[in-house]
Amino acid sequence: VVTTLNDAIESSERPSAALSLCVVLAHFYDKRLARADLALPALQRALAIDPAHEPALEAMTALYREAQSHGELVQILLHREGAAASPTRARELKAEAASSGY
């Protein structure tokens, strides 16, 4: 499955398809293989294509929350704040970053 997904990402001519496949690969690593350490690079790959890709950002946020990686969690929340679609969502993300202890 991993090889198939990686091959599909590499051969994708549409960035939107590659983004979706990166998120699927990350989900597979995290949920099916219990390898959050391998899920993270798949999400970083997605964000290299589109730094504002909300599904990848949300998945990365969840990984950092689960790992209790507070520094990284704060960074990704503040990144998401800057890309938020509304001022209300930006405030929510900033508040979560502040409550994460940093």
TIMI-2910 file (N, C-alpha, C, CB; in pm, 1 decimal, decimal comma, always signed):
<rs>
+----------+----------+----------+----------+----------+----------+----------+----------+----------+----------+----------+----------+------+
!      n_x !      n_y !      n_z !     ca_x !     ca_y !     ca_z !      c_x !      c_y !      c_z !     cb_x !     cb_y !     cb_z ! resn !
+----------+----------+----------+----------+----------+----------+----------+----------+----------+----------+----------+----------+------+
!    +82,9 !   -119,5 !     +0,0 !     +0,0 !     +0,0 !     +0,0 !    +87,1 !   +125,6 !     +0,0 !    -94,1 !     +0,0 !   +121,3 !  Val !
!   +188,2 !   +127,8 !    +84,6 !   +275,7 !   +244,0 !    +94,7 !   +346,3 !   +269,7 !    -37,8 !   +378,6 !   +224,4 !   +206,8 !  Val !
!   +398,9 !   +165,2 !    -97,8 !   +467,7 !   +179,9 !   -225,9 !   +372,3 !   +229,5 !   -333,3 !   +530,5 !    +47,2 !   -268,7 !  Thr !
!   +252,8 !   +176,0 !   -335,6 !   +153,0 !   +218,1 !   -433,7 !   +118,2 !   +365,4 !   -416,5 !    +26,6 !   +132,5 !   -421,6 !  Thr !
!    +97,1 !   +406,7 !   -293,2 !    +64,6 !   +547,8 !   -268,0 !   +181,5 !   +638,3 !   -305,0 !    +26,8 !   +569,0 !   -120,5 !  Leu !
!   +301,9 !   +600,0 !   -267,0 !   +419,0 !   +681,3 !   -302,6 !   +436,0 !   +691,5 !   -453,8 !   +545,7 !   +622,2 !   -240,0 !  Asn !
!   +415,3 !   +580,6 !   -523,9 !   +424,6 !   +583,3 !   -669,9 !   +318,4 !   +674,2 !   -730,4 !   +410,9 !   +442,1 !   -726,7 !  Asp !
!   +196,9 !   +667,6 !   -674,8 !    +88,2 !   +752,0 !   -725,2 !   +117,5 !   +899,6 !   -700,1 !    -45,1 !   +712,8 !   -659,4 !  Ala !
!   +175,8 !   +931,4 !   -586,2 !   +211,4 !  +1070,4 !   -555,5 !   +316,9 !  +1119,3 !   -655,0 !   +263,9 !  +1083,4 !   -409,2 !  Ile !
!   +419,8 !  +1037,0 !   -674,5 !   +528,9 !  +1073,6 !   -765,2 !   +481,3 !  +1093,5 !   -908,4 !   +636,6 !   +967,4 !   -762,2 !  Glu !
!   +387,7 !  +1011,7 !   -952,5 !   +344,6 !  +1017,9 !  -1092,2 !   +226,2 !  +1112,2 !  -1114,8 !   +308,1 !   +879,8 !  -1139,9 !  Ser !
!   +173,3 !  +1167,7 !  -1008,1 !    +56,9 !  +1255,4 !  -1021,7 !    +93,9 !  +1383,1 !  -1096,4 !     -1,2 !  +1289,7 !   -883,6 !  Ser !
!    +12,1 !  +1415,5 !  -1192,7 !    +32,3 !  +1538,6 !  -1268,5 !    -49,5 !  +1653,8 !  -1211,3 !     -4,0 !  +1516,9 !  -1414,7 !  Glu !
!   -138,6 !  +1621,9 !  -1120,5 !   -223,1 !  +1724,9 !  -1059,0 !   -182,0 !  +1744,0 !   -913,6 !   -373,8 !  +1686,8 !  -1068,6 !  Arg !
!   -141,6 !  +1864,2 !   -876,7 !   -103,8 !  +1888,1 !   -737,1 !   -215,2 !  +1853,2 !   -638,5 !    -64,4 !  +2032,9 !   -718,9 !  Pro !
!   -339,9 !  +1878,4 !   -674,9 !   -450,0 !  +1848,3 !   -583,2 !   -457,9 !  +1698,0 !   -554,5 !   -583,4 !  +1898,3 !   -641,6 !  Ser !
!   -430,6 !  +1615,7 !   -655,4 !   -431,1 !  +1470,8 !   -634,3 !   -314,3 !  +1429,2 !   -545,4 !   -424,8 !  +1396,3 !   -769,1 !  Ala !
!   -197,5 !  +1486,0 !   -570,1 !    -80,3 !  +1454,5 !   -487,7 !   -103,7 !  +1494,2 !   -342,8 !    +44,6 !  +1525,4 !   -542,1 !  Ala !
!   -166,4 !  +1609,4 !   -321,5 !   -197,5 !  +1654,0 !   -185,4 !   -285,6 !  +1553,0 !   -114,2 !   -266,1 !  +1791,0 !   -187,8 !  Leu !
!   -392,9 !  +1513,7 !   -180,2 !   -486,6 !  +1418,3 !   -119,9 !   -418,4 !  +1285,7 !    -89,8 !   -606,5 !  +1395,5 !   -212,1 !  Ser !
!   -336,2 !  +1239,4 !   -181,7 !   -266,3 !  +1112,5 !   -161,6 !   -165,8 !  +1120,6 !    -46,0 !   -194,5 !  +1071,4 !   -290,2 !  Leu !
!   -101,5 !  +1233,9 !    -31,0 !     -9,2 !  +1251,6 !    +82,4 !    -84,1 !  +1241,0 !   +215,2 !    +63,0 !  +1388,3 !    +73,1 !  Cys !
!   -201,9 !  +1300,0 !   +221,3 !   -282,2 !  +1294,1 !   +343,9 !   -330,2 !  +1151,1 !   +368,6 !   -403,2 !  +1390,7 !   +334,9 !  Val !
!   -369,9 !  +1081,3 !   +263,0 !   -411,2 !   +940,5 !   +276,4 !   -293,5 !   +856,1 !   +325,8 !   -464,3 !   +885,1 !   +140,3 !  Val !
!   -176,2 !   +878,1 !   +269,9 !    -57,1 !   +805,4 !   +312,4 !    -26,8 !   +832,3 !   +459,8 !    +63,3 !   +844,2 !   +225,3 !  Leu !
!    -35,7 !   +956,7 !   +500,1 !    -11,4 !   +991,1 !   +640,6 !   -112,3 !   +921,7 !   +731,6 !    -17,9 !  +1143,7 !   +660,8 !  Ala !
!   -237,7 !   +922,7 !   +690,4 !   -341,9 !   +855,9 !   +769,4 !   -311,9 !   +705,9 !   +780,7 !   -481,9 !   +878,4 !   +705,5 !  His !
!   -271,2 !   +644,0 !   +670,6 !   -238,0 !   +502,4 !   +671,2 !   -123,6 !   +474,8 !   +769,1 !   -200,3 !   +455,5 !   +529,7 !  Phe !
!    -18,2 !   +553,3 !   +759,2 !    +94,3 !   +535,5 !   +851,9 !    +49,3 !   +549,5 !   +996,9 !   +205,1 !   +637,1 !   +821,7 !  Tyr !
!    -27,3 !   +653,3 !  +1025,0 !    -65,1 !   +683,0 !  +1162,8 !   -166,1 !   +583,0 !  +1218,5 !   -121,8 !   +822,8 !  +1171,3 !  Asp !
!   -273,4 !   +558,6 !  +1146,6 !   -383,1 !   +479,5 !  +1200,7 !   -368,9 !   +329,2 !  +1178,8 !   -510,5 !   +525,4 !  +1140,7 !  Lys !
!   -317,2 !   +288,8 !  +1063,8 !   -308,0 !   +145,6 !  +1034,1 !   -176,9 !    +84,7 !  +1081,4 !   -323,7 !   +122,5 !   +885,5 !  Arg !
!    -69,6 !   +161,3 !  +1072,9 !    +60,8 !   +107,9 !  +1110,7 !   +110,3 !   +161,5 !  +1244,7 !   +161,6 !   +139,6 !  +1003,6 !  Leu !
!    +34,7 !   +256,2 !  +1302,9 !    +73,8 !   +319,0 !  +1430,3 !   +215,2 !   +376,5 !  +1421,5 !    +65,5 !   +216,4 !  +1546,1 !  Ala !
!   +242,2 !   +444,9 !  +1310,5 !   +373,9 !   +503,5 !  +1286,5 !   +359,2 !   +653,3 !  +1258,7 !   +445,3 !   +432,4 !  +1168,0 !  Arg !
!   +327,7 !   +726,9 !  +1361,8 !   +314,9 !   +872,3 !  +1348,1 !   +445,2 !   +933,6 !  +1298,6 !   +274,4 !   +935,7 !  +1482,1 !  Ala !
!   +557,6 !   +870,0 !  +1332,9 !   +686,9 !   +921,9 !  +1288,3 !   +701,3 !   +917,7 !  +1136,8 !   +799,4 !   +843,1 !  +1352,4 !  Asp !
!   +630,6 !   +826,0 !  +1070,4 !   +632,7 !   +819,8 !   +924,6 !   +520,0 !   +902,2 !   +863,0 !   +622,5 !   +675,1 !   +878,1 !  Leu !
!   +415,4 !   +926,6 !   +939,6 !   +304,5 !  +1008,7 !   +891,4 !   +348,7 !  +1153,2 !   +873,8 !   +185,4 !  +1001,0 !   +988,2 !  Ala !
!   +429,8 !  +1200,7 !   +963,7 !   +473,1 !  +1340,2 !   +960,4 !   +542,6 !  +1378,2 !   +829,8 !   +565,6 !  +1367,2 !  +1076,1 !  Leu !
!   +639,1 !  +1300,4 !   +778,7 !   +700,7 !  +1337,1 !   +650,3 !   +601,9 !  +1339,3 !   +533,7 !   +812,4 !  +1240,9 !   +618,6 !  Pro !
!   +501,0 !  +1252,6 !   +537,7 !   +399,7 !  +1254,5 !   +431,3 !   +322,1 !  +1385,6 !   +434,2 !   +302,8 !  +1134,8 !   +446,0 !  Ala !
!   +293,3 !  +1434,4 !   +554,4 !   +222,4 !  +1562,2 !   +566,6 !   +312,9 !  +1678,8 !   +528,5 !   +169,9 !  +1580,9 !   +709,5 !  Leu !
!   +439,5 !  +1669,8 !   +564,7 !   +533,6 !  +1774,7 !   +524,2 !   +546,8 !  +1779,8 !   +372,6 !   +671,3 !  +1751,5 !   +588,5 !  Gln !
!   +539,3 !  +1664,2 !   +310,9 !   +542,6 !  +1657,1 !   +164,1 !   +421,7 !  +1729,4 !   +104,4 !   +545,4 !  +1509,4 !   +116,6 !  Arg !
!   +305,6 !  +1708,7 !   +163,8 !   +184,2 !  +1777,7 !   +118,1 !   +199,8 !  +1928,5 !   +134,3 !    +60,1 !  +1728,2 !   +196,3 !  Ala !
!   +253,3 !  +1970,1 !   +248,4 !   +267,2 !  +2113,4 !   +274,7 !   +375,6 !  +2177,4 !   +188,5 !   +298,3 !  +2136,6 !   +421,6 !  Leu !
!   +466,7 !  +2098,0 !   +137,2 !   +564,6 !  +2151,5 !    +41,9 !   +496,5 !  +2187,8 !    -89,8 !   +677,9 !  +2049,5 !    +17,1 !  Ala !
!   +388,9 !  +2117,0 !   -120,5 !   +311,2 !  +2146,2 !   -240,8 !   +220,4 !  +2265,8 !   -217,2 !   +228,3 !  +2023,6 !   -283,3 !  Ile !
!   +152,8 !  +2266,0 !   -102,4 !    +59,4 !  +2374,5 !    -68,5 !    +65,8 !  +2400,5 !    +81,4 !    -86,8 !  +2339,1 !   -112,1 !  Asp !
!   +138,6 !  +2503,9 !   +124,3 !   +155,3 !  +2532,3 !   +266,7 !    +25,9 !  +2565,3 !   +341,0 !   +249,8 !  +2645,2 !   +282,9 !  Pro !
!    -81,0 !  +2592,6 !   +269,2 !   -208,2 !  +2627,0 !   +333,6 !   -311,2 !  +2514,2 !   +321,5 !   -264,7 !  +2755,2 !   +272,4 !  Ala !
!   -267,4 !  +2394,6 !   +285,2 !   -360,0 !  +2282,2 !   +267,0 !   -417,6 !  +2240,1 !   +402,2 !   -288,4 !  +2162,0 !   +198,6 !  His !
!   -543,6 !  +2276,0 !   +424,9 !   -604,8 !  +2259,2 !   +556,4 !   -612,2 !  +2113,5 !   +602,6 !   -742,7 !  +2317,5 !   +554,8 !  Glu !
!   -648,0 !  +2016,8 !   +517,5 !   -648,0 !  +1878,5 !   +567,5 !   -510,6 !  +1832,0 !   +617,6 !   -695,5 !  +1785,2 !   +458,0 !  Pro !
!   -404,5 !  +1869,7 !   +549,0 !   -269,8 !  +1833,0 !   +594,2 !   -234,3 !  +1906,4 !   +723,1 !   -165,5 !  +1864,2 !   +485,0 !  Ala !
!   -270,9 !  +2032,5 !   +731,1 !   -242,7 !  +2109,8 !   +852,5 !   -319,8 !  +2053,3 !   +972,0 !   -278,8 !  +2258,5 !   +831,5 !  Leu !
!   -444,7 !  +2016,6 !   +950,1 !   -525,5 !  +1958,9 !  +1057,9 !   -469,1 !  +1824,8 !  +1102,3 !   -671,1 !  +1942,3 !  +1012,9 !  Glu !
!   -427,5 !  +1742,2 !  +1006,7 !   -369,2 !  +1612,1 !  +1041,3 !   -238,9 !  +1629,7 !  +1118,6 !   -344,5 !  +1528,6 !   +914,3 !  Ala !
!   -158,5 !  +1726,3 !  +1077,7 !    -32,7 !  +1753,2 !  +1147,2 !    -60,6 !  +1803,6 !  +1289,2 !    +51,9 !  +1856,6 !  +1068,7 !  Met !
!   -160,5 !  +1888,4 !  +1302,1 !   -200,5 !  +1937,3 !  +1434,4 !   -238,0 !  +1820,1 !  +1523,8 !   -318,8 !  +2036,6 !  +1423,3 !  Thr !
!   -315,6 !  +1726,5 !  +1471,4 !   -357,6 !  +1610,0 !  +1549,4 !   -238,1 !  +1524,4 !  +1590,8 !   -456,8 !  +1525,7 !  +1469,2 !  Ala !
!   -142,8 !  +1505,4 !  +1500,1 !    -23,5 !  +1427,6 !  +1534,4 !    +54,5 !  +1492,3 !  +1648,1 !    +66,5 !  +1411,8 !  +1412,0 !  Leu !
!    +73,0 !  +1623,2 !  +1638,9 !   +147,6 !  +1693,3 !  +1744,0 !    +71,9 !  +1691,5 !  +1876,9 !   +175,6 !  +1838,1 !  +1701,8 !  Tyr !
!    -60,6 !  +1701,9 !  +1870,7 !   -140,9 !  +1694,0 !  +1993,3 !   -122,2 !  +1558,0 !  +2058,8 !   -290,8 !  +1719,0 !  +1963,0 !  Arg !
!   -138,0 !  +1451,5 !  +1980,3 !   -127,2 !  +1315,6 !  +2032,3 !    +10,7 !  +1288,2 !  +2090,3 !   -158,0 !  +1215,0 !  +1923,1 !  Glu !
!   +113,8 !  +1341,6 !  +2025,4 !   +251,3 !  +1320,2 !  +2071,9 !   +289,3 !  +1415,2 !  +2185,5 !   +348,7 !  +1337,3 !  +1956,0 !  Ala !
!   +199,8 !  +1507,2 !  +2215,5 !   +225,6 !  +1611,2 !  +2315,7 !   +354,1 !  +1687,4 !  +2284,2 !   +234,2 !  +1549,4 !  +2456,0 !  Gln !
!   +372,2 !  +1714,9 !  +2156,7 !   +486,0 !  +1794,2 !  +2109,2 !   +444,1 !  +1941,0 !  +2111,0 !   +531,9 !  +1749,4 !  +1964,6 !  Ser !
!   +450,4 !  +2000,3 !  +2227,8 !   +393,3 !  +2133,3 !  +2248,1 !   +456,4 !  +2241,2 !  +2161,0 !   +407,1 !  +2171,9 !  +2391,5 !  His !
!   +586,7 !  +2239,2 !  +2147,4 !   +652,6 !  +2341,1 !  +2066,3 !   +608,2 !  +2335,2 !  +1921,3 !   +803,0 !  +2325,6 !  +2074,6 !  Gly !
!   +606,3 !  +2215,1 !  +1865,9 !   +563,2 !  +2197,0 !  +1726,7 !   +414,8 !  +2227,3 !  +1710,3 !   +592,7 !  +2054,2 !  +1679,8 !  Glu !
!   +335,8 !  +2187,7 !  +1811,8 !   +192,1 !  +2215,1 !  +1807,9 !   +165,8 !  +2364,9 !  +1801,9 !   +122,3 !  +2154,2 !  +1930,1 !  Leu !
!   +234,7 !  +2440,1 !  +1884,3 !   +217,7 !  +2585,3 !  +1884,5 !   +256,4 !  +2642,8 !  +1748,1 !   +302,7 !  +2650,1 !  +1996,6 !  Val !
!   +366,9 !  +2596,5 !  +1692,6 !   +410,9 !  +2647,0 !  +1561,5 !   +306,6 !  +2622,1 !  +1453,9 !   +543,0 !  +2581,8 !  +1521,0 !  Gln !
!   +251,1 !  +2500,8 !  +1449,7 !   +154,6 !  +2469,3 !  +1344,8 !    +23,7 !  +2543,9 !  +1367,4 !   +129,1 !  +2318,4 !  +1338,9 !  Ile !
!    -15,6 !  +2562,4 !  +1492,3 !   -137,3 !  +2638,5 !  +1520,7 !   -121,5 !  +2784,8 !  +1478,0 !   -171,9 !  +2630,2 !  +1670,7 !  Leu !
!     -6,2 !  +2842,0 !  +1504,1 !    +17,4 !  +2980,4 !  +1463,0 !    +27,6 !  +2992,6 !  +1311,1 !   +145,0 !  +3034,0 !  +1528,3 !  Leu !
!    +82,8 !  +2890,8 !  +1246,7 !    +85,2 !  +2888,8 !  +1100,2 !    -58,3 !  +2884,8 !  +1046,7 !   +167,0 !  +2766,6 !  +1047,6 !  His !
!   -139,9 !  +2799,5 !  +1106,6 !   -279,5 !  +2788,9 !  +1064,2 !   -355,4 !  +2917,9 !  +1093,2 !   -347,8 !  +2670,9 !  +1134,0 !  Arg !
!   -320,5 !  +2984,7 !  +1202,2 !   -384,6 !  +3112,5 !  +1233,4 !   -363,3 !  +3211,5 !  +1119,2 !   -329,5 !  +3170,4 !  +1365,7 !  Glu !
!   -241,3 !  +3217,1 !  +1068,7 !   -209,2 !  +3308,9 !   +959,9 !   -281,6 !  +3276,6 !   +830,5 !    -62,2 !  +3308,5 !   +935,4 !  Gly !
!   -320,5 !  +3151,8 !   +813,2 !   -388,6 !  +3109,7 !   +690,2 !   -538,7 !  +3090,4 !   +710,2 !   -327,4 !  +2980,6 !   +638,7 !  Ala !
!   -588,3 !  +3124,0 !   +828,5 !   -730,1 !  +3099,6 !   +859,7 !   -822,2 !  +3177,4 !   +766,1 !   -760,1 !  +3137,8 !  +1005,3 !  Ala !
!   -932,9 !  +3112,9 !   +733,3 !  -1029,7 !  +3170,7 !   +639,7 !  -1112,5 !  +3282,7 !   +702,7 !  -1122,2 !  +3062,3 !   +587,6 !  Ala !
!  -1117,9 !  +3285,3 !   +835,5 !  -1198,4 !  +3389,2 !   +901,0 !  -1127,7 !  +3438,1 !  +1027,1 !  -1339,9 !  +3335,6 !   +935,8 !  Ser !
!  -1158,0 !  +3560,5 !  +1066,8 !  -1098,7 !  +3611,5 !  +1191,3 !  -1138,3 !  +3528,1 !  +1313,5 !  -1140,3 !  +3756,5 !  +1212,9 !  Pro !
!  -1258,4 !  +3474,2 !  +1312,2 !  -1303,3 !  +3391,2 !  +1424,8 !  -1217,0 !  +3265,9 !  +1435,8 !  -1452,4 !  +3352,4 !  +1408,2 !  Thr !
!  -1193,8 !  +3199,8 !  +1323,5 !  -1110,4 !  +3079,0 !  +1324,2 !   -966,7 !  +3113,2 !  +1363,7 !  -1112,8 !  +3010,6 !  +1185,4 !  Arg !
!   -917,4 !  +3227,0 !  +1318,0 !   -781,8 !  +3269,9 !  +1354,2 !   -770,7 !  +3288,4 !  +1505,5 !   -744,7 !  +3401,5 !  +1281,2 !  Ala !
!   -872,0 !  +3349,2 !  +1565,8 !   -870,5 !  +3368,5 !  +1711,9 !   -873,7 !  +3234,8 !  +1785,2 !   -990,1 !  +3455,1 !  +1756,0 !  Arg !
!   -953,7 !  +3139,7 !  +1735,2 !   -961,5 !  +3007,6 !  +1798,1 !   -825,8 !  +2937,4 !  +1795,4 !  -1067,2 !  +2920,8 !  +1727,6 !  Glu !
!   -759,4 !  +2944,2 !  +1681,7 !   -628,8 !  +2880,5 !  +1669,4 !   -525,2 !  +2947,1 !  +1758,9 !   -582,2 !  +2883,9 !  +1524,9 !  Leu !
!   -530,1 !  +3079,9 !  +1765,8 !   -436,7 !  +3152,8 !  +1851,2 !   -461,2 !  +3120,0 !  +1997,7 !   -449,0 !  +3303,9 !  +1828,0 !  Lys !
!   -588,0 !  +3108,6 !  +2036,4 !   -621,4 !  +3073,8 !  +2174,6 !   -572,8 !  +2933,0 !  +2208,8 !   -773,0 !  +3084,2 !  +2197,2 !  Ala !
!   -589,3 !  +2840,1 !  +2114,8 !   -540,2 !  +2704,8 !  +2139,5 !   -388,8 !  +2703,2 !  +2153,0 !   -583,8 !  +2610,9 !  +2027,2 !  Glu !
!   -321,2 !  +2780,8 !  +2069,3 !   -175,3 !  +2789,8 !  +2079,0 !   -134,3 !  +2843,2 !  +2216,4 !   -118,9 !  +2880,6 !  +1967,0 !  Ala !
!   -203,9 !  +2944,9 !  +2261,3 !   -171,5 !  +3004,2 !  +2391,0 !   -197,8 !  +2906,1 !  +2505,4 !   -252,8 !  +3132,4 !  +2412,3 !  Ala !
!   -302,5 !  +2826,3 !  +2494,1 !   -335,6 !  +2732,8 !  +2601,4 !   -248,7 !  +2607,3 !  +2598,1 !   -481,7 !  +2693,8 !  +2592,4 !  Ser !
!   -168,7 !  +2592,0 !  +2494,5 !    -81,9 !  +2474,6 !  +2484,9 !    +42,7 !  +2486,4 !  +2572,8 !    -40,5 !  +2453,1 !  +2340,7 !  Ser !
!    +53,5 !  +2596,0 !  +2644,3 !   +161,3 !  +2609,3 !  +2740,2 !   +279,2 !  +2691,1 !  +2695,3 !   +207,9 !  +2478,7 !  +2776,7 !  Gly !
!   +271,7 !  +2750,3 !  +2574,6 !   +384,4 !  +2829,5 !  +2525,1 !   +336,0 !  +2964,6 !  +2481,0 !   +456,0 !  +2758,5 !  +2409,8 !  Tyr !
+----------+----------+----------+----------+----------+----------+----------+----------+----------+----------+----------+----------+------+
</rs>
